[in-house]
Amino acid sequence: MLFLGMEPLFATDQTRALVPRIREFVLNELVPLESTEHLTGNFSKVAKILDQKRELVRKAGLWGLQHSIDEGGLGLSLCEFGQISEVLAWTPFGHYTFNCQAPDIGNMELMNKYASKEIKNRFLEPLKEGHIRSCFSMTEPEFAGSNPTQMGTVAERERSADAGDNYLINGHKWFTSSADGASFAVVMAVTNPDAAPHKRASMIVVPTDTPGFELVRNISIMGDPSDHWGSHAEVRYTNVRVPVDNLIGGEGMGFMLAQERLGPGRIHHCMRWIGIAERCFDLMCRRAATREIEPGVMLGEKQFIQGFIAESRAEIDASRLMVLRTAHNIDEQGAAAVRNEISAIKFFVANMMLRVVDRAIQVFGAMGVTDDVLLGWYYRHERGARIYDGADEVHKTALARSILKEYGLDTRKKVAAQV
Ligand SMILES: Cc1cc2nc3c(=O)[nH]c(=O)nc-3n(C[C@H](O)[C@H](O)[C@H](O)COP(=O)(O)OP(=O)(O)OC[C@H]3O[C@@H](n4cnc5c(N)ncnc54)[C@H](O)[C@@H]3O)c2cc1C
């Protein structure tokens, strides 16, 4: 039984019309591609096939689901798109095929709101059409990503009669996801070193064919460096020169834009994780119902396994309600007003998803750790969920501090006094 995207409390005419169509597409066109060959090694193998599937998405009128009506999309609210994101996550290939995969979706949202007309024409339009890919380059190996104000990458302004007004960028990044084959990077670099820490950095568009952009390697993640969209790169920027017009927003706005990018981004991730949990739950239940553990006794007749199933069901449903409520509140009040809710869903849902993946692997026994089933793919590729977009500990601390403030305890003041 598929529960996917079926939360009547938040259903609208749009989701009632779209969810069944997208679910059908995912089940008929994408799930059959989940062979061991496509789930291991380089992503570029399956990307060729997915690019053909993208044509079917266009023909079905389902391209650009996430965009506003002005941008040629369907004008879905965050809460509506979240429900679709869950359905797409039934397979690792869903978001890519519908061109709403991270990091591109975040870059599209950001550029649509803050980039100049020229940047939009040159970079955003082909990105929206799926003709190119992009990446987001903020984290650095030498500095704690959890506190990115310590960034080492610098963009110095350079004016010359022949070359015009440029930024000269120097720095070292890693975990620039999907940089391999991307046409441009949105790079976070310090442009205003003397400003307050949160006003020092800016976001600058850097085409990856600019001299000085070096993709050092695709970092191996639990034995799998992959390539193409499925990779996470180490990148060096050495005297990379780009026009100052490549700035997104204004100088010193980098952290503000990063926060803006992360608000809806966390809803996208959480709904994707709920879809992953549903998929693993489905696999777990099928296995429990059919694996004979003793003559005439199925695995699902054991109470331990029933516990896995019952706990997973309750945790997935609770997570969906939390995330859709948060998405609805962002739609109504903006992300800043619901920061606590966003922190809560980020760590709660990431952990829930990983618990369900792990329980499903346990129920499958040895087969669960092979690449003959999808579970191993999720185990490798989704462990990062508790680290990126704010590690668990950072979100828990932020939430607890905000709650304690209501009780008259200002923990920030104390930290400042200690320093
Ligand atoms: C799969 C994946 C994809 C990613 N994609 C991108 C991308 O596309 N672009 C990009 O720029 N970056 C990306 N990142 C990087 C990510 O944003 C950083 O890993 C993250 O910000 C954490 O930074 P760090 O790895 O330097 O860990 P650190 O900052 O060194 O933190 C290490 C650990 O310390 C703990 N910790 C941190 N702060 C606190 C605190 N205040 N209190 C208690 N404990 C704390 C947490 O457990 C944390 O995991 C990606 C990461 C992963 C895993």
Ligand as a Chemical Component Dictionary entry (heavy atoms), coordinates in Angstrom:
data_LIG
# 
_chem_comp.id                   LIG 
_chem_comp.type                 NON-POLYMER 
_chem_comp.pdbx_formal_charge   0 
_chem_comp.three_letter_code    LIG 
# 
loop_
_chem_comp_atom.comp_id 
_chem_comp_atom.atom_id 
_chem_comp_atom.alt_atom_id 
_chem_comp_atom.type_symbol 
_chem_comp_atom.charge 
_chem_comp_atom.model_Cartn_x 
_chem_comp_atom.model_Cartn_y 
_chem_comp_atom.model_Cartn_z 
_chem_comp_atom.pdbx_ordinal 
LIG C1  C1  C 0 26.494 14.819 1.435  1  
LIG C2  C2  C 0 26.946 16.223 1.680  2  
LIG C3  C3  C 0 26.711 17.189 0.714  3  
LIG C4  C4  C 0 27.146 18.499 0.907  4  
LIG N1  N1  N 0 26.968 19.432 -0.081 5  
LIG C5  C5  C 0 27.491 20.673 0.047  6  
LIG C6  C6  C 0 27.412 21.624 -1.026 7  
LIG O1  O1  O 0 26.844 21.347 -2.096 8  
LIG N2  N2  N 0 28.029 22.823 -0.874 9  
LIG C7  C7  C 0 28.679 23.169 0.282  10 
LIG O2  O2  O 0 29.203 24.282 0.357  11 
LIG N3  N3  N 0 28.753 22.290 1.328  12 
LIG C8  C8  C 0 28.192 21.060 1.236  13 
LIG N4  N4  N 0 28.304 20.140 2.258  14 
LIG C9  C9  C 0 29.066 20.500 3.450  15 
LIG C10 C10 C 0 28.207 20.785 4.663  16 
LIG O3  O3  O 0 27.501 21.982 4.512  17 
LIG C11 C11 C 0 29.138 20.787 5.894  18 
LIG O4  O4  O 0 29.637 19.476 6.048  19 
LIG C12 C12 C 0 28.458 21.232 7.175  20 
LIG O5  O5  O 0 28.189 22.606 7.146  21 
LIG C13 C13 C 0 29.306 20.905 8.418  22 
LIG O6  O6  O 0 30.570 21.467 8.290  23 
LIG P1  P1  P 0 31.890 20.565 8.521  24 
LIG O7  O7  O 0 31.769 19.341 7.689  25 
LIG O8  O8  O 0 33.069 21.436 8.317  26 
LIG O9  O9  O 0 31.802 20.076 10.020 27 
LIG P2  P2  P 0 32.250 20.900 11.333 28 
LIG O10 O10 O 0 31.740 22.285 11.261 29 
LIG O11 O11 O 0 33.697 20.691 11.534 30 
LIG O12 O12 O 0 31.436 20.116 12.439 31 
LIG C14 C14 C 0 31.726 18.749 12.756 32 
LIG C15 C15 C 0 30.711 18.233 13.738 33 
LIG O13 O13 O 0 30.780 18.981 14.920 34 
LIG C16 C16 C 0 29.532 19.029 15.558 35 
LIG N5  N5  N 0 29.203 20.448 15.807 36 
LIG C17 C17 C 0 29.300 21.474 14.949 37 
LIG N6  N6  N 0 28.899 22.624 15.544 38 
LIG C18 C18 C 0 28.520 22.295 16.795 39 
LIG C19 C19 C 0 28.004 23.027 17.900 40 
LIG N7  N7  N 0 27.773 24.328 17.820 41 
LIG N8  N8  N 0 27.734 22.342 19.040 42 
LIG C20 C20 C 0 27.958 21.006 19.133 43 
LIG N9  N9  N 0 28.446 20.272 18.131 44 
LIG C21 C21 C 0 28.719 20.902 16.979 45 
LIG C22 C22 C 0 28.539 18.350 14.622 46 
LIG O14 O14 O 0 28.336 17.021 15.056 47 
LIG C23 C23 C 0 29.246 18.359 13.291 48 
LIG O15 O15 O 0 28.848 17.272 12.456 49 
LIG C24 C24 C 0 27.830 18.847 2.100  50 
LIG C25 C25 C 0 28.035 17.865 3.089  51 
LIG C26 C26 C 0 27.606 16.573 2.894  52 
LIG C27 C27 C 0 27.860 15.545 3.959  53 
# 
loop_
_chem_comp_bond.comp_id 
_chem_comp_bond.atom_id_1 
_chem_comp_bond.atom_id_2 
_chem_comp_bond.value_order 
_chem_comp_bond.pdbx_ordinal 
LIG C1  C2  SING 1  
LIG C2  C3  SING 2  
LIG C2  C26 DOUB 3  
LIG C3  C4  DOUB 4  
LIG C4  N1  SING 5  
LIG C4  C24 SING 6  
LIG N1  C5  DOUB 7  
LIG C5  C6  SING 8  
LIG C5  C8  SING 9  
LIG C6  O1  DOUB 10 
LIG C6  N2  SING 11 
LIG N2  C7  SING 12 
LIG C7  O2  DOUB 13 
LIG C7  N3  SING 14 
LIG N3  C8  DOUB 15 
LIG C8  N4  SING 16 
LIG N4  C9  SING 17 
LIG N4  C24 SING 18 
LIG C9  C10 SING 19 
LIG C10 O3  SING 20 
LIG C10 C11 SING 21 
LIG C11 O4  SING 22 
LIG C11 C12 SING 23 
LIG C12 O5  SING 24 
LIG C12 C13 SING 25 
LIG C13 O6  SING 26 
LIG O6  P1  SING 27 
LIG P1  O7  DOUB 28 
LIG P1  O8  SING 29 
LIG P1  O9  SING 30 
LIG O9  P2  SING 31 
LIG P2  O10 DOUB 32 
LIG P2  O11 SING 33 
LIG P2  O12 SING 34 
LIG O12 C14 SING 35 
LIG C14 C15 SING 36 
LIG C15 O13 SING 37 
LIG C15 C23 SING 38 
LIG O13 C16 SING 39 
LIG C16 N5  SING 40 
LIG C16 C22 SING 41 
LIG N5  C17 SING 42 
LIG N5  C21 SING 43 
LIG C17 N6  DOUB 44 
LIG N6  C18 SING 45 
LIG C18 C19 SING 46 
LIG C18 C21 DOUB 47 
LIG C19 N7  SING 48 
LIG C19 N8  DOUB 49 
LIG N8  C20 SING 50 
LIG C20 N9  DOUB 51 
LIG N9  C21 SING 52 
LIG C22 O14 SING 53 
LIG C22 C23 SING 54 
LIG C23 O15 SING 55 
LIG C24 C25 DOUB 56 
LIG C25 C26 SING 57 
LIG C26 C27 SING 58 
# 
